[in-house]
Amino acid sequence: MPGGRGTLRNRSEDARTKGGCGCSAAAQAAGLAGACWLRQQRTPRHDSSYGTFAGEFYDLRYLSEEGYPFPTAPPVDPFAKIKVEDCGKTKGCFRYGKPGCNAETCDYFLSYRMIGADVEFELSADTDGWVAVGFSSDKKMGGDDVMACVHDDNGRVRIQHFYNVGQWAKEIQRNPARDEEGVFENSRVTCRFKRPVNVPRDETIVDLHLSWYYLFAWGPAIQGSITRHDIDSPPASEQVVSIYKYEDIFMPSAAYQTFSSPFCLLLIVALTFYLLMGTP
């Protein structure tokens, strides 16, 4: 057919007669000889008419004159912010710190929710090292299943599995975490991951169908390895937690505990009695 376009078959035959370049007259007329050479080096020859057509489309649309491919791949999606407005509604939350704090301002934050056969956890803490949650039968450290998000020296946040042997956290190679995300930003370690509700035949991974006390801890890391937690007595849930019950529970840190606590009320009563007894 006149004009150099013709049918796909004609173009395929024409391409094979032009020194094996495999580019159409249109591509050569557009000054894409460099692109033709690059494609010839990168890909094998296609004798089918469809392969020639696809190659011409690639030459004309996806290679610049210098032979660089474009457009570039889209960037990785950023870490989605934790939605505290869902706390107590579609997920359970624990907040430790200043009254009214959220996932970006609490000393420690945790959320959990059921997704199919998994539980999704979100953790965040004011630290540059690690943040963790432990599942305990007695609110004390020892014999606990622990999931931790650890900020390493390369800037990554990795999800790791530990088991508390007494006061020592031993890393366990079998890690039930999946769909892991993590970020270190604004001097905080934040992460999100899922783990199965139940993992059979593993004593280091508790059955989340059952209720457990939740232990909350965070602290520094050295070369990606966790060290002792920031405070001597890390907070824990007052009651056992059921993954099927969504509550929004706030626990004031020591700096924000008020005289409304039972200990403070008892102290006030004792001081008042002492002063009254000592007055003539």
C-alpha positions as CSV (number, residue, x, y, z in Angstrom):
1,M,0.0,0.0,0.0
2,P,1.4,3.5,-0.8
3,G,2.5,5.9,1.9
4,G,4.5,3.4,3.9
5,R,1.6,2.3,6.3
6,G,0.0,-0.7,4.6
7,T,-1.3,-3.7,6.5
8,L,0.2,-5.3,9.6
9,R,1.6,-8.1,7.4
10,N,3.1,-5.6,4.9
11,R,4.8,-3.7,7.8
12,S,6.1,-7.0,9.2
13,E,7.7,-7.9,5.9
14,D,9.0,-4.4,5.4
15,A,10.6,-4.4,8.8
16,R,12.5,-7.6,8.1
17,T,14.1,-6.0,4.9
18,K,15.4,-2.9,6.7
19,G,18.6,-4.4,8.2
20,G,16.7,-6.2,11.0
21,C,15.9,-3.0,12.8
22,G,12.2,-3.9,13.1
23,C,11.0,-0.3,13.2
24,S,8.5,1.2,10.8
25,A,9.2,3.9,8.4
26,A,7.2,6.2,10.6
27,A,9.5,5.5,13.5
28,Q,12.6,6.2,11.4
29,A,11.1,9.3,9.9
30,A,10.5,10.6,13.5
31,G,14.2,10.4,14.1
32,L,14.0,7.4,16.5
33,A,16.9,5.5,15.1
34,G,18.6,5.3,18.6
35,A,15.4,3.9,20.0
36,C,15.3,1.3,17.2
37,W,18.8,0.2,18.0
38,L,18.1,0.0,21.8
39,R,15.0,-2.1,21.2
40,Q,17.0,-4.4,18.9
41,Q,19.6,-5.0,21.7
42,R,17.0,-5.5,24.4
43,T,14.4,-7.7,22.8
44,P,14.4,-10.6,20.3
45,R,13.0,-10.3,16.8
46,H,9.3,-11.0,16.4
47,D,8.2,-12.3,13.1
48,S,4.5,-12.1,13.8
49,S,2.6,-9.1,12.6
50,Y,1.3,-8.5,16.1
51,G,4.8,-8.5,17.6
52,T,5.9,-5.9,15.0
53,F,2.9,-3.7,15.7
54,A,3.5,-3.9,19.5
55,G,7.2,-3.1,19.0
56,E,6.4,0.0,16.9
57,F,4.0,1.2,19.5
58,Y,6.7,0.7,22.1
59,D,9.2,2.6,20.0
60,L,6.9,5.6,19.3
61,R,5.2,6.0,22.6
62,Y,7.5,4.7,25.4
63,L,11.1,5.6,24.4
64,S,12.6,9.0,24.2
65,E,15.1,9.9,21.5
66,E,17.9,9.1,24.0
67,G,16.4,5.7,24.6
68,Y,15.2,6.2,28.2
69,P,11.8,4.7,29.1
70,F,9.0,6.8,30.5
71,P,6.7,7.4,32.3
72,T,8.3,6.3,35.5
73,A,6.7,3.9,38.0
74,P,4.3,5.5,40.5
75,P,5.7,6.2,44.0
76,V,5.0,3.8,46.8
77,D,1.8,4.7,48.7
78,P,2.6,6.6,52.0
79,F,1.7,5.1,55.3
80,A,-2.1,5.8,55.9
81,K,-2.7,7.8,59.0
82,I,-4.4,6.0,61.9
83,K,-8.0,7.0,62.2
84,V,-8.7,7.6,65.9
85,E,-12.3,8.6,65.1
86,D,-13.0,4.9,64.6
87,C,-11.9,4.1,68.1
88,G,-14.8,2.5,70.1
89,K,-16.8,2.0,66.9
90,T,-15.1,-0.2,64.4
91,K,-11.9,-0.9,66.4
92,G,-10.7,-1.0,70.0
93,C,-8.1,1.5,71.2
94,F,-5.8,2.2,74.1
95,R,-4.3,5.6,74.6
96,Y,-1.6,6.4,77.2
97,G,-0.4,9.9,77.8
98,K,-1.9,13.3,77.8
99,P,-5.7,13.6,78.1
100,G,-7.3,13.9,74.6
101,C,-4.2,12.6,72.8
102,N,-4.4,10.7,69.6
103,A,-2.2,8.3,67.6
104,E,0.3,11.1,66.8
105,T,0.5,12.7,70.3
106,C,0.0,9.9,72.9
107,D,3.0,8.5,74.6
108,Y,1.7,5.1,73.4
109,F,-1.2,4.2,71.2
110,L,-2.7,0.8,70.1
111,S,-5.7,-0.2,68.1
112,Y,-7.1,-3.6,67.1
113,R,-9.9,-4.8,64.9
114,M,-11.1,-8.1,63.3
115,I,-10.6,-8.5,59.5
116,G,-11.8,-11.9,58.5
117,A,-9.6,-14.5,60.2
118,D,-7.0,-11.9,61.1
119,V,-6.6,-9.2,63.7
120,E,-5.2,-5.9,62.5
121,F,-3.1,-4.0,65.0
122,E,-1.8,-0.4,64.8
123,L,0.9,0.7,67.2
124,S,2.5,4.1,67.7
125,A,4.8,5.5,70.4
126,D,7.0,8.5,71.1
127,T,10.3,6.8,70.6
128,D,13.0,6.3,67.9
129,G,13.5,2.7,68.8
130,W,10.6,0.2,69.2
131,V,7.0,-0.1,70.2
132,A,5.3,-3.3,71.3
133,V,2.2,-5.1,72.6
134,G,2.4,-8.2,74.7
135,F,-0.4,-10.8,75.4
136,S,-0.3,-12.0,79.0
137,S,-2.3,-14.1,81.3
138,D,-1.4,-12.2,84.5
139,K,-0.3,-8.6,83.7
140,K,3.3,-9.5,84.5
141,M,6.3,-9.9,82.2
142,G,7.2,-13.6,81.6
143,G,5.7,-16.2,79.3
144,D,4.2,-13.6,77.0
145,D,3.6,-13.5,73.3
146,V,5.0,-10.1,72.0
147,M,4.7,-8.3,68.7
148,A,7.1,-5.4,68.3
149,C,7.8,-2.8,65.6
150,V,11.5,-2.0,65.5
151,H,13.2,1.0,63.8
152,D,16.6,-0.1,62.5
153,D,19.7,1.9,61.4
154,N,18.6,1.9,57.8
155,G,15.4,3.8,58.6
156,R,13.1,0.9,58.2
157,V,10.5,-0.3,60.6
158,R,10.3,-4.1,60.9
159,I,7.7,-6.2,62.6
160,Q,9.2,-8.8,64.9
161,H,7.9,-11.6,67.1
162,F,9.3,-12.1,70.6
163,Y,8.5,-14.3,73.6
164,N,9.2,-13.1,77.1
165,V,11.4,-15.5,79.1
166,G,11.3,-14.0,82.5
167,Q,12.5,-10.4,82.0
168,W,14.2,-11.1,78.8
169,A,12.5,-10.8,75.3
170,K,13.7,-13.6,73.1
171,E,13.1,-13.1,69.3
172,I,11.2,-16.0,67.7
173,Q,11.9,-16.7,64.1
174,R,8.4,-17.9,63.4
175,N,6.6,-14.5,62.8
176,P,2.8,-14.5,62.4
177,A,2.7,-11.0,61.1
178,R,1.5,-10.3,57.6
179,D,0.7,-7.2,55.5
180,E,3.3,-5.3,57.4
181,E,3.7,-1.5,57.3
182,G,5.8,0.8,59.3
183,V,7.3,4.3,59.4
184,F,9.5,6.5,61.6
185,E,8.3,10.0,61.3
186,N,8.1,13.0,63.6
187,S,10.2,11.2,66.2
188,R,7.6,8.4,66.4
189,V,7.6,4.7,65.5
190,T,4.3,3.8,63.9
191,C,3.3,0.5,62.4
192,R,0.4,-1.6,61.1
193,F,0.2,-5.4,60.6
194,K,-2.2,-8.4,60.7
195,R,-1.8,-11.7,62.4
196,P,-4.1,-14.8,62.4
197,V,-6.5,-15.1,65.3
198,N,-5.2,-18.6,65.9
199,V,-1.9,-20.2,64.9
200,P,-2.1,-23.9,65.8
201,R,0.8,-25.9,67.3
202,D,2.9,-23.0,68.5
203,E,3.1,-22.3,72.2
204,T,4.8,-18.9,71.6
205,I,1.8,-17.6,69.7
206,V,-1.4,-17.2,71.8
207,D,-4.9,-17.8,70.6
208,L,-6.5,-14.4,70.2
209,H,-10.0,-16.0,70.4
210,L,-9.3,-16.0,74.1
211,S,-9.0,-12.8,76.2
212,W,-5.6,-11.6,77.5
213,Y,-4.2,-8.7,79.4
214,Y,-2.4,-6.4,77.0
215,L,1.1,-5.2,78.0
216,F,2.2,-1.9,76.5
217,A,5.9,-1.1,76.1
218,W,8.3,1.1,74.1
219,G,11.9,2.0,74.3
220,P,15.2,2.6,72.5
221,A,16.9,0.3,70.0
222,I,20.6,-0.2,69.2
223,Q,21.4,-1.2,65.7
224,G,17.9,-2.6,65.2
225,S,17.9,-4.6,68.5
226,I,15.5,-3.7,71.3
227,T,16.8,-2.6,74.7
228,R,15.0,-2.0,78.0
229,H,11.7,-0.2,77.9
230,D,11.5,3.5,78.7
231,I,9.7,3.3,82.0
232,D,10.2,0.8,84.9
233,S,6.6,-0.3,85.1
234,P,5.0,-0.1,81.6
235,P,1.2,0.2,81.6
236,A,-1.1,-2.7,81.0
237,S,-4.8,-3.1,80.5
238,E,-6.8,-3.1,83.7
239,Q,-9.0,-6.0,82.4
240,V,-8.5,-8.8,80.0
241,V,-9.2,-7.7,76.4
242,S,-11.5,-9.4,73.9
243,I,-10.8,-8.8,70.3
244,Y,-14.6,-8.9,69.7
245,K,-15.3,-5.9,72.0
246,Y,-14.3,-2.5,70.8
247,E,-13.7,0.2,73.4
248,D,-11.7,3.4,73.5
249,I,-9.7,3.4,76.7
250,F,-7.6,6.2,78.0
251,M,-4.9,5.8,80.6
252,P,-3.2,9.0,81.8
253,S,0.6,8.9,82.1
254,A,2.2,9.7,85.4
255,A,2.6,13.4,84.5
256,Y,-1.2,13.7,84.0
257,Q,-2.5,11.6,86.9
258,T,-4.8,13.7,89.1
259,F,-6.1,13.5,92.6
260,S,-9.1,11.4,91.4
261,S,-7.1,8.2,91.7
262,P,-7.9,6.0,94.7
263,F,-4.4,6.3,96.1
264,C,-4.5,10.1,96.0
265,L,-7.9,10.2,97.6
266,L,-6.7,7.9,100.4
267,L,-3.7,10.2,100.9
268,I,-5.8,13.3,101.2
269,V,-8.1,11.6,103.8
270,A,-5.0,10.5,105.8
271,L,-3.5,14.0,105.7
272,T,-6.8,15.6,106.7
273,F,-7.2,13.3,109.6
274,Y,-3.6,13.9,110.8
275,L,-4.1,17.7,110.6
276,L,-7.4,17.5,112.5
277,M,-6.0,15.3,115.2
278,G,-3.0,17.6,115.6
279,T,-5.1,20.7,116.1
280,P,-5.7,21.7,119.8
